[in-house]
Amino acid sequence: MDRSSLFQLIQEQLDPENTGFIPVENFTSLVEHHELQLDPSKLDMLLALVQSNEEGQVCYQELIELMSSKRSSSFRRAIANGRRTLQREILLDETGLGLYKRFVRYVAYEILPCETDRRWYFHQNRLCPPPVFIAVVTIVQIIVFMCYGIMLNKWVLQTYQLDFMKSPLVYHPGHRAQVWRFFSYMFMHVGLEQLGFNALLQLMIGVPLEMVHGILRISLLYMAGVLAGSLTVSITDMRAPVVGGSGGVYALCSAHLANVVMNWAGMRCPYKLLRMILALVCMSSEVGRAVWLRFSPPVPSSGPQPSFMAHLSGAVVGISMGLLILRSYEESLQKQCSWWVIVFSFITFLLFAIFWNIFAYELLGVQIPPPP
């Protein structure tokens, strides 16, 4: 039975008057006497939705959304209340899985805090579209770094080289009218140590997040962290340039870590406390290194060194916008009031930063170092 025929059968037999609701007894009979071409997790969730309903009826729209691979927040709450009725074994007990499916299961337990969500993701996962955003960004960053490393014959502290700072990709306050620099700085890095740190975190955390939450949401979060990083520097550290993808990286990492803390009991990733401590130590060390290079450069330089404020603003974006995105797995963000509050706040910050960059430098008499 195809999906359209099933929808027609449900409407004709169970909701002929188009009331929008289906009696629980009738729907249970349909499940028991008709073969439904659904993933096992979907069938379990349908039964859980029926058994968790206290009003004796099922919303037709929620049923259609589920069978169309969509889940509303009300459906999610119904499943959460009825999860005790799910009879299938937990995902870890699945046997005979291939290498890719085992990796998908690993990702599900790394990212998602709810067993129902993990089973849903496991059965819904497809290779298309692949998680290409984080991979492409990382590859471009490595290529750009290799090109400048070969050209300068220098692989650490590249920002002390005048030719490096002349790059059209670097954000410099003297070139802030060139809008692309507020984004393109993410492809440049101080040295091999910063590139290695960012690339490792992007791949270890960003790729699983993109697999679960999709390219649109994760790319939005990453680029929001990047933009917030350069804009924050232009407001708080007005004489400093910016390089590195740390704004986007810290947005992803802080969102994931905050999500783990908020759902500590439900997360089943191994050694989560040890890994949490290790991640915080590494991220704090990277911020400390950036502060040291900003205020105590190890070698003489012709101007201010890159700011560390992009790290902090990226973390703020992750804890605010990113946490909401990660907690809304397969739920519509547009229907959540908190999402629009965050969007409004970010747009307000963006407009303030634009006016600041246009007027504040002259009004405050900031002496910008001449661009290289």
Buried (B, 14 or more C-beta within 10 A) or exposed (E): EEEEEBBEEBBEBBBEEEEEBBBBEBBBEBBEEEEBEBBEBBBBBBBBBBBBBEEEBBBBBBBBBBBEEBBBEEBBEBBEBBBEBBEEEEBEEBEEEEEEEEBBBEBBBBBBBBBBBBBBBBBEBEEEEEBEBBBEBBEEBBEBBEEBBEEBEBBEBBBBBEEBBEBEBBBBBBBBEEEEBBBBBBBBBBBBBBBEBBBEBBEBBBBBBBBBBBBEBBBBBBBBBBBBBBBBBBBEBBBBBBBBBBBBBBBBBBBBBBBBEEBEEEBBBEEBEEBBEEBEEBBEEBBEBBBEBBEEBEEEBEBBBBBBBBBBBBBBBBBBBBBBBBBBBBBEBEEBEEBEEBBEEBEEBEEEBEEBBEEBBEEEEEEBBEBB
